[in-house]
Amino acid sequence: MYQYDKHLDFHALGLEIKRKREAKGWTQEYLAQLVDRTPRSIMYIENRGQHPSLDTFYPLVTLLDISVDQFFYPDAQTKESERRKHIDTMLNGMNDRDLSIIEGTAEAIKNNRERPDA
């Protein structure tokens, strides 16, 4: 019989939840109200890496706009450069106006590279 042997280290994800919550200016009490949990349960998730139920996990990552790929597939993330990870983190914190500026810049760089005289 096959037994799956990988376990999710929820501590890093708990720290990301805390970081995103604080970036929004939300208290643990406010976030707890939004996901129908106690402030203590939010504290345990953030600081102790306690595994929440799926009914709590999904609203947390959705409300805080957290991509969980880096936590579920850490091996895939190590293939990316540190610079790309840093840029992705910065992009995640930008609004649509900021992203349109970045998109325009990236398009200009791409178009410049594609020019035969470049």
DSSP file (Angstrom, degrees, kcal/mol; ACC not computed):
  #  RESIDUE AA STRUCTURE BP1 BP2  ACC     N-H-->O    O-->H-N    N-H-->O    O-->H-N    TCO  KAPPA ALPHA  PHI   PSI    X-CA   Y-CA   Z-CA
    1    1 A M              0   0    0      0, 0.0     2,-0.4     0, 0.0     0, 0.0   0.000 360.0 360.0 360.0 134.3    0.0    0.0    0.0
    2    2 A Y        -     0   0    0      2,-0.0     2,-0.5     0, 0.0     0, 0.0  -0.655 360.0-166.8 -84.3 134.1    1.3    3.4   -1.0
    3    3 A Q        -     0   0    0     -2,-0.4     2,-0.3     2,-0.0     0, 0.0  -0.987  22.4-125.5-123.5 127.0    1.4    6.1    1.7
    4    4 A Y        -     0   0    0     -2,-0.5    -2,-0.0     1,-0.1     0, 0.0  -0.519  25.4-173.8 -70.0 128.9    1.9    9.7    0.9
    5    5 A D        +     0   0    0     -2,-0.3     2,-0.3     2,-0.0    -1,-0.1   0.426  45.7 101.6-111.7   1.2    4.9   11.0    2.9
    6    6 A K        -     0   0    0      2,-0.0     2,-0.4     0, 0.0    -2,-0.0  -0.698  50.2-165.4 -89.0 140.8    5.1   14.7    2.2
    7    7 A H        -     0   0    0     -2,-0.3     2,-0.5     2,-0.0    -2,-0.0  -0.970  22.1-118.1-125.5 139.5    3.7   17.1    4.8
    8    8 A L        -     0   0    0     -2,-0.4     2,-1.1     1,-0.1    64,-0.1  -0.627  17.2-143.5 -77.4 122.9    2.9   20.7    4.5
    9    9 A D    >>  -     0   0    0     -2,-0.5     4,-0.6    62,-0.3     3,-0.5  -0.770  19.5-174.9 -84.0 101.7    4.9   22.9    6.7
   10   10 A F  H 3>  +     0   0    0     -2,-1.1     4,-2.6    39,-0.3    39,-0.2   0.559  63.2  85.8 -79.9  -7.0    2.3   25.4    7.6
   11   11 A H  H 3> S+     0   0    0      1,-0.2     4,-2.1     2,-0.2    -1,-0.2   0.930  90.5  46.7 -61.8 -46.1    4.6   27.7    9.5
   12   12 A A  H <> S+     0   0    0     -3,-0.5     4,-1.7     1,-0.2    -1,-0.2   0.898 114.0  48.3 -63.7 -39.9    5.8   29.6    6.4
   13   13 A L  H  X S+     0   0    0     -4,-0.6     4,-2.3     2,-0.2    -1,-0.2   0.878 108.7  54.4 -68.2 -36.7    2.2   30.0    5.2
   14   14 A G  H  X S+     0   0    0     -4,-2.6     4,-2.1     1,-0.2    -2,-0.2   0.893 107.6  50.2 -61.5 -40.0    1.1   31.2    8.6
   15   15 A L  H  X S+     0   0    0     -4,-2.1     4,-2.5     2,-0.2    -1,-0.2   0.862 109.3  51.3 -66.4 -35.7    3.8   33.9    8.5
   16   16 A E  H  X S+     0   0    0     -4,-1.7     4,-2.7     2,-0.2     5,-0.2   0.884 107.8  52.6 -68.3 -38.1    2.6   35.0    5.1
   17   17 A I  H  X S+     0   0    0     -4,-2.3     4,-2.5     2,-0.2    -2,-0.2   0.932 111.4  47.0 -59.9 -45.4   -1.0   35.2    6.4
   18   18 A K  H  X S+     0   0    0     -4,-2.1     4,-2.6     2,-0.2    -2,-0.2   0.922 112.1  49.7 -62.2 -45.3    0.3   37.4    9.2
   19   19 A R  H  X S+     0   0    0     -4,-2.5     4,-2.2     1,-0.2    -2,-0.2   0.926 114.0  44.5 -61.4 -46.0    2.3   39.6    6.8
   20   20 A K  H  X S+     0   0    0     -4,-2.7     4,-1.5     2,-0.2    -1,-0.2   0.889 112.7  51.9 -67.3 -39.4   -0.6   40.1    4.4
   21   21 A R  H  <>S+     0   0    0     -4,-2.5     5,-2.2    -5,-0.2     4,-0.5   0.941 112.1  45.6 -61.5 -47.5   -3.0   40.8    7.3
   22   22 A E  H ><5S+     0   0    0     -4,-2.6     3,-1.1     1,-0.2    -1,-0.2   0.872 107.7  57.8 -65.0 -36.9   -0.7   43.4    8.7
   23   23 A A  H 3<5S+     0   0    0     -4,-2.2    -1,-0.2     1,-0.3    -2,-0.2   0.827 106.9  49.1 -62.9 -30.8   -0.2   45.0    5.3
   24   24 A K  T 3<5S-     0   0    0     -4,-1.5    -1,-0.3    -3,-0.3    -2,-0.2   0.563 116.3-118.1 -82.3  -8.7   -3.9   45.5    5.0
   25   25 A G  T < 5 +     0   0    0     -3,-1.1     2,-0.3    -4,-0.5    -3,-0.2   0.700  64.6 147.0  79.3  19.3   -4.0   47.0    8.5
   26   26 A W      < -     0   0    0     -5,-2.2    -1,-0.3    -6,-0.2     2,-0.2  -0.648  41.5-136.9 -90.9 144.6   -6.2   44.3    9.8
   27   27 A T     >  -     0   0    0     -2,-0.3     4,-2.3    -3,-0.1     5,-0.2  -0.503  27.0-111.1 -87.6 165.5   -6.1   43.0   13.4
   28   28 A Q  H  > S+     0   0    0      1,-0.2     4,-2.5     2,-0.2     5,-0.2   0.870 120.7  55.8 -62.1 -35.5   -6.3   39.3   14.2
   29   29 A E  H  > S+     0   0    0      2,-0.2     4,-1.9     1,-0.2    -1,-0.2   0.911 107.8  46.7 -63.5 -43.1   -9.7   40.1   15.7
   30   30 A Y  H  > S+     0   0    0      2,-0.2     4,-2.0     1,-0.2    -2,-0.2   0.938 113.8  47.1 -66.5 -46.6  -11.0   41.6   12.5
   31   31 A L  H  X S+     0   0    0     -4,-2.3     4,-1.8     1,-0.2    -2,-0.2   0.900 109.4  55.4 -61.5 -39.9   -9.7   38.7   10.3
   32   32 A A  H  <>S+     0   0    0     -4,-2.5     5,-2.8     1,-0.2     4,-0.4   0.898 107.0  50.0 -60.2 -40.4  -11.2   36.2   12.8
   33   33 A Q  H ><5S+     0   0    0     -4,-1.9     3,-0.8     3,-0.2    -1,-0.2   0.906 108.1  53.6 -63.5 -41.0  -14.6   37.8   12.4
   34   34 A L  H 3<5S+     0   0    0     -4,-2.0    -1,-0.2     1,-0.2    -2,-0.2   0.847 117.8  35.0 -63.6 -34.5  -14.3   37.7    8.6
   35   35 A V  T 3<5S-     0   0    0     -4,-1.8    -1,-0.2    -5,-0.1    -2,-0.2   0.273 111.9-115.8-105.5  10.4  -13.5   33.9    8.6
   36   36 A D  T < 5S+     0   0    0     -3,-0.8     2,-0.3    -4,-0.4    -3,-0.2   0.912  75.5 116.0  57.1  48.8  -15.8   33.1   11.6
   37   37 A R      < -     0   0    0     -5,-2.8    -1,-0.2    -8,-0.1    -2,-0.1  -0.801  69.2 -92.2-132.1 175.3  -13.0   32.0   13.9
   38   38 A T     >  -     0   0    0     -2,-0.3     4,-1.6     1,-0.1     3,-0.4  -0.592  30.8-118.5 -88.6 154.4  -11.6   33.2   17.2
   39   39 A P  H  > S+     0   0    0      0, 0.0     4,-2.4     0, 0.0     5,-0.1   0.857 116.0  59.1 -57.3 -33.6   -8.7   35.6   17.4
   40   40 A R  H  > S+     0   0    0      1,-0.2     4,-2.4     2,-0.2     5,-0.2   0.891 102.1  51.8 -63.8 -39.1   -6.8   32.9   19.2
   41   41 A S  H  > S+     0   0    0     -3,-0.4     4,-2.1     2,-0.2    -1,-0.2   0.887 109.7  49.7 -66.3 -36.3   -7.2   30.5   16.3
   42   42 A I  H  X S+     0   0    0     -4,-1.6     4,-2.6     2,-0.2     5,-0.2   0.912 109.9  51.7 -65.0 -41.6   -5.8   33.2   13.9
   43   43 A M  H  X S+     0   0    0     -4,-2.4     4,-2.9     1,-0.2     5,-0.5   0.911 109.7  49.2 -60.7 -43.1   -2.9   33.7   16.3
   44   44 A Y  H  X>S+     0   0    0     -4,-2.4     6,-1.8     2,-0.2     4,-1.7   0.892 111.9  48.6 -64.9 -39.5   -2.2   29.9   16.3
   45   45 A I  H  X5S+     0   0    0     -4,-2.1     4,-0.7     4,-0.2    -2,-0.2   0.942 118.5  39.6 -64.5 -46.8   -2.3   29.8   12.5
   46   46 A E  H  <5S+     0   0    0     -4,-2.6    -2,-0.2    -5,-0.1    -3,-0.2   0.912 129.3  25.6 -70.6 -44.1    0.1   32.7   12.1
   47   47 A N  H  <5S+     0   0    0     -4,-2.9    -3,-0.2    -5,-0.2    -2,-0.2   0.748 130.8  32.2 -98.8 -26.3    2.5   32.1   14.9
   48   48 A R  H  <5S-     0   0    0     -4,-1.7    -3,-0.2    -5,-0.5   -37,-0.2   0.474  97.7-120.4-111.7  -4.8    2.5   28.3   15.5
   49   49 A G     << +     0   0    0     -4,-0.7   -39,-0.3    -5,-0.5    -4,-0.2   0.794  45.4 177.6  70.6  26.9    1.8   27.1   12.0
   50   50 A Q        -     0   0    0     -6,-1.8    -1,-0.2    -9,-0.1    -2,-0.1  -0.411  32.5-117.2 -65.2 138.2   -1.4   25.4   13.1
   51   51 A H        -     0   0    0     -2,-0.1     2,-0.1   -43,-0.0    -1,-0.1  -0.659  29.6-150.4 -78.5 119.5   -3.2   23.7   10.2
   52   52 A P        -     0   0    0      0, 0.0     2,-0.0     0, 0.0    -1,-0.0  -0.442  25.3 -96.3 -82.2 163.9   -6.7   25.3    9.7
   53   53 A S    >>  -     0   0    0     -2,-0.1     4,-3.3     1,-0.1     3,-1.0  -0.328  36.9-108.3 -68.2 162.5   -9.6   23.4    8.3
   54   54 A L  H 3> S+     0   0    0      1,-0.3     4,-2.2     2,-0.2    -1,-0.1   0.851 121.1  61.5 -62.2 -33.6  -10.3   23.8    4.6
   55   55 A D  H 34 S+     0   0    0      1,-0.2    -1,-0.3     2,-0.2    -2,-0.0   0.739 114.9  33.7 -64.8 -22.7  -13.3   25.9    5.5
   56   56 A T  H <> S+     0   0    0     -3,-1.0     4,-2.0     2,-0.1    -2,-0.2   0.802 114.5  57.7 -96.2 -41.3  -11.0   28.4    7.2
   57   57 A F  H  X S+     0   0    0     -4,-3.3     4,-2.4     1,-0.2     5,-0.3   0.926 103.6  51.4 -56.7 -50.9   -8.0   28.0    4.9
   58   58 A Y  H  X S+     0   0    0     -4,-2.2     4,-2.1     1,-0.2     5,-0.2   0.929 111.4  45.0 -60.4 -50.0   -9.7   29.0    1.7
   59   59 A P  H  > S+     0   0    0      0, 0.0     4,-3.0     0, 0.0     5,-0.3   0.887 112.2  54.8 -61.7 -35.5  -11.3   32.2    3.0
   60   60 A L  H  X S+     0   0    0     -4,-2.0     4,-1.9     1,-0.2    -2,-0.2   0.965 113.3  38.4 -60.7 -52.8   -7.9   33.2    4.6
   61   61 A V  H  <>S+     0   0    0     -4,-2.4     5,-2.7     1,-0.2     4,-0.3   0.813 118.9  49.9 -71.8 -27.7   -5.9   32.9    1.4
   62   62 A T  H ><5S+     0   0    0     -4,-2.1     3,-0.8    -5,-0.3    -2,-0.2   0.939 112.2  45.3 -74.4 -47.4   -8.7   34.3   -0.7
   63   63 A L  H 3<5S+     0   0    0     -4,-3.0    -2,-0.2     1,-0.2    -1,-0.2   0.864 119.9  41.7 -61.6 -36.3   -9.3   37.4    1.5
   64   64 A L  T 3<5S-     0   0    0     -4,-1.9    -1,-0.2    -5,-0.3    -2,-0.2   0.414 107.3-125.8 -95.0   1.5   -5.5   38.0    1.8
   65   65 A D  T < 5 +     0   0    0     -3,-0.8     2,-0.5    -4,-0.3    -3,-0.2   0.944  48.2 166.1  54.5  55.8   -4.8   37.3   -1.9
   66   66 A I      < -     0   0    0     -5,-2.7     2,-0.6    -6,-0.1    -1,-0.2  -0.899  33.1-143.3-106.3 125.4   -2.1   34.7   -1.1
   67   67 A S        -     0   0    0     -2,-0.5     3,-0.4     1,-0.1     4,-0.1  -0.778  11.5-165.7 -83.5 124.2   -0.9   32.3   -3.9
   68   68 A V    >>  +     0   0    0     -2,-0.6     4,-2.3     1,-0.2     3,-1.2   0.482  63.5  95.9 -93.7  -1.9   -0.3   29.0   -2.2
   69   69 A D  H 3> S+     0   0    0      1,-0.3     4,-3.3     2,-0.2    -1,-0.2   0.903  81.2  55.8 -54.6 -43.9    1.8   27.4   -5.0
   70   70 A Q  H 34 S+     0   0    0     -3,-0.4    -1,-0.3     1,-0.2    -2,-0.1   0.757 113.3  42.2 -62.8 -22.9    5.0   28.3   -3.3
   71   71 A F  H <4 S+     0   0    0     -3,-1.2   -62,-0.3    -4,-0.1    -1,-0.2   0.804 120.5  39.7 -91.8 -33.8    3.9   26.5   -0.2
   72   72 A F  H  < S+     0   0    0     -4,-2.3    -2,-0.2     1,-0.2    -3,-0.2   0.781 128.6  30.8 -84.8 -28.9    2.4   23.4   -1.8
   73   73 A Y    >X  +     0   0    0     -4,-3.3     4,-1.2    -5,-0.3     3,-0.7  -0.512  67.0 155.6-127.3  63.3    5.1   23.1   -4.5
   74   74 A P  H 3> S+     0   0    0      0, 0.0     4,-1.3     0, 0.0    -1,-0.1   0.808  71.0  61.8 -64.3 -28.9    8.3   24.4   -2.9
   75   75 A D  H 34 S+     0   0    0      1,-0.2     4,-0.4     2,-0.2     3,-0.2   0.878 102.7  50.6 -64.7 -36.8   10.5   22.3   -5.3
   76   76 A A  H X4 S+     0   0    0     -3,-0.7     3,-0.8     1,-0.2     4,-0.3   0.839 107.0  55.6 -68.4 -32.2    9.1   24.1   -8.3
   77   77 A Q  H >< S+     0   0    0     -4,-1.2     3,-1.3     1,-0.2    -1,-0.2   0.797  94.7  65.4 -72.2 -28.4    9.8   27.5   -6.7
   78   78 A T  T 3< S+     0   0    0     -4,-1.3    -1,-0.2     1,-0.3    -2,-0.2   0.703  91.3  66.0 -69.5 -16.5   13.5   26.8   -6.1
   79   79 A K  T <  S+     0   0    0     -3,-0.8    -1,-0.3    -4,-0.4     2,-0.2   0.715  87.8  83.6 -75.8 -20.1   14.0   26.7   -9.9
   80   80 A E  S <  S-     0   0    0     -3,-1.3     2,-0.0    -4,-0.3    -3,-0.0  -0.540  88.6-107.5 -83.7 150.4   13.2   30.4  -10.1
   81   81 A S     >  -     0   0    0     -2,-0.2     4,-2.0     1,-0.1     5,-0.2  -0.330  23.0-117.4 -71.9 157.9   15.8   33.0   -9.5
   82   82 A E  H  > S+     0   0    0      1,-0.2     4,-2.3     2,-0.2     5,-0.2   0.856 115.9  57.0 -62.4 -35.6   15.7   35.1   -6.3
   83   83 A R  H  > S+     0   0    0      2,-0.2     4,-2.5     1,-0.2    -1,-0.2   0.920 106.3  48.8 -63.1 -43.7   15.3   38.2   -8.4
   84   84 A R  H  > S+     0   0    0      1,-0.2     4,-2.8     2,-0.2    -2,-0.2   0.905 111.0  50.4 -63.4 -41.5   12.1   36.7  -10.1
   85   85 A K  H  X S+     0   0    0     -4,-2.0     4,-2.3     2,-0.2    -1,-0.2   0.916 111.0  49.2 -61.5 -42.2   10.7   35.8   -6.6
   86   86 A H  H  X S+     0   0    0     -4,-2.3     4,-2.2     2,-0.2    -2,-0.2   0.916 112.1  47.7 -63.9 -43.7   11.4   39.3   -5.4
   87   87 A I  H  X S+     0   0    0     -4,-2.5     4,-2.8     2,-0.2    -2,-0.2   0.916 110.5  52.1 -64.1 -43.1    9.7   40.8   -8.4
   88   88 A D  H  X S+     0   0    0     -4,-2.8     4,-2.1     1,-0.2    -1,-0.2   0.900 108.6  51.2 -60.0 -40.8    6.7   38.5   -8.0
   89   89 A T  H  X S+     0   0    0     -4,-2.3     4,-0.7     1,-0.2    -1,-0.2   0.920 111.6  46.9 -63.0 -43.2    6.3   39.5   -4.4
   90   90 A M  H >< S+     0   0    0     -4,-2.2     3,-1.0     1,-0.2    -2,-0.2   0.913 110.3  52.8 -65.1 -41.5    6.4   43.2   -5.4
   91   91 A L  H >< S+     0   0    0     -4,-2.8     3,-1.8     1,-0.3    -1,-0.2   0.873 101.1  61.0 -61.7 -37.0    3.9   42.6   -8.2
   92   92 A N  H 3< S+     0   0    0     -4,-2.1    -1,-0.3     1,-0.3    -2,-0.2   0.763 103.7  51.2 -62.0 -24.0    1.5   40.9   -5.8
   93   93 A G  T << S+     0   0    0     -3,-1.0    -1,-0.3    -4,-0.7     2,-0.2   0.377  92.8  99.1 -94.0   4.7    1.3   44.1   -3.7
   94   94 A M    <   -     0   0    0     -3,-1.8     2,-0.1    -4,-0.2    -3,-0.0  -0.614  64.7-132.8 -97.1 152.8    0.5   46.4   -6.7
   95   95 A N     >  -     0   0    0     -2,-0.2     4,-2.5     1,-0.1     5,-0.2  -0.348  39.4 -90.6 -89.5 178.4   -2.9   47.8   -7.8
   96   96 A D  H  > S+     0   0    0      1,-0.2     4,-2.0     2,-0.2     5,-0.1   0.860 125.7  53.1 -60.8 -37.3   -4.2   47.8  -11.4
   97   97 A R  H  > S+     0   0    0      2,-0.2     4,-1.5     1,-0.2    -1,-0.2   0.937 111.0  46.2 -64.2 -46.0   -2.7   51.2  -12.1
   98   98 A D  H  > S+     0   0    0      1,-0.2     4,-2.1     2,-0.2    -2,-0.2   0.919 111.9  51.9 -60.7 -43.6    0.8   50.1  -11.0
   99   99 A L  H  X S+     0   0    0     -4,-2.5     4,-2.8     1,-0.2    -1,-0.2   0.840 104.2  56.3 -65.0 -33.3    0.5   46.9  -12.9
  100  100 A S  H  X S+     0   0    0     -4,-2.0     4,-2.2     2,-0.2    -1,-0.2   0.875 107.4  49.7 -66.9 -34.9   -0.4   48.7  -16.1
  101  101 A I  H  X S+     0   0    0     -4,-1.5     4,-2.2     2,-0.2    -2,-0.2   0.930 112.8  46.3 -65.7 -45.4    2.8   50.7  -15.8
  102  102 A I  H  X S+     0   0    0     -4,-2.1     4,-2.7     2,-0.2    -2,-0.2   0.907 111.5  52.3 -63.2 -42.0    4.8   47.5  -15.3
  103  103 A E  H  X S+     0   0    0     -4,-2.8     4,-2.4     1,-0.2    -1,-0.2   0.916 109.7  48.6 -61.3 -43.8    3.0   45.9  -18.2
  104  104 A G  H  X S+     0   0    0     -4,-2.2     4,-2.2     2,-0.2    -1,-0.2   0.893 111.6  49.6 -62.8 -40.4    3.9   48.8  -20.5
  105  105 A T  H  X S+     0   0    0     -4,-2.2     4,-2.2     2,-0.2    -2,-0.2   0.925 111.2  48.6 -64.0 -45.2    7.5   48.7  -19.4
  106  106 A A  H  X S+     0   0    0     -4,-2.7     4,-2.5     1,-0.2    -2,-0.2   0.898 110.9  50.9 -63.3 -40.4    7.7   45.0  -20.0
  107  107 A E  H  X S+     0   0    0     -4,-2.4     4,-2.9     2,-0.2     5,-0.2   0.909 109.4  50.9 -63.0 -41.7    6.1   45.4  -23.5
  108  108 A A  H  X S+     0   0    0     -4,-2.2     4,-2.2     2,-0.2    -2,-0.2   0.907 111.2  47.8 -63.4 -41.9    8.6   48.1  -24.4
  109  109 A I  H  X S+     0   0    0     -4,-2.2     4,-2.0     2,-0.2    -2,-0.2   0.932 113.5  48.0 -63.2 -45.8   11.6   46.0  -23.4
  110  110 A K  H  X S+     0   0    0     -4,-2.5     4,-1.6     1,-0.2    -2,-0.2   0.930 112.8  47.6 -60.8 -47.1   10.2   43.0  -25.3
  111  111 A N  H  X S+     0   0    0     -4,-2.9     4,-0.8     1,-0.2    -1,-0.2   0.875 110.1  53.2 -63.4 -37.5    9.6   45.1  -28.4
  112  112 A N  H >< S+     0   0    0     -4,-2.2     3,-0.6    -5,-0.2    -1,-0.2   0.884 108.5  49.8 -65.1 -38.6   13.0   46.6  -28.2
  113  113 A R  H 3< S+     0   0    0     -4,-2.0    -1,-0.2     1,-0.2    -2,-0.2   0.822 107.7  54.5 -68.6 -31.1   14.6   43.2  -28.1
  114  114 A E  H 3< S+     0   0    0     -4,-1.6    -1,-0.2    -5,-0.2    -2,-0.2   0.626  83.3 105.1 -80.8 -13.2   12.7   42.1  -31.1
  115  115 A R  S X< S-     0   0    0     -4,-0.8     3,-1.4    -3,-0.6    -3,-0.0  -0.480  72.6-135.8 -68.6 135.6   13.9   45.0  -33.2
  116  116 A P  T 3  S+     0   0    0      0, 0.0    -1,-0.1     0, 0.0    -4,-0.0   0.804 103.2  51.0 -64.1 -28.3   16.5   43.8  -35.8
  117  117 A D  T 3         0   0    0      1,-0.2    -2,-0.1    -5,-0.0    -4,-0.1   0.411 360.0 360.0 -89.5   4.4   18.8   46.8  -35.1
  118  118 A A    <         0   0    0     -3,-1.4    -1,-0.2    -6,-0.1    -3,-0.1   0.474 360.0 360.0 -82.1 360.0   18.7   46.3  -31.3
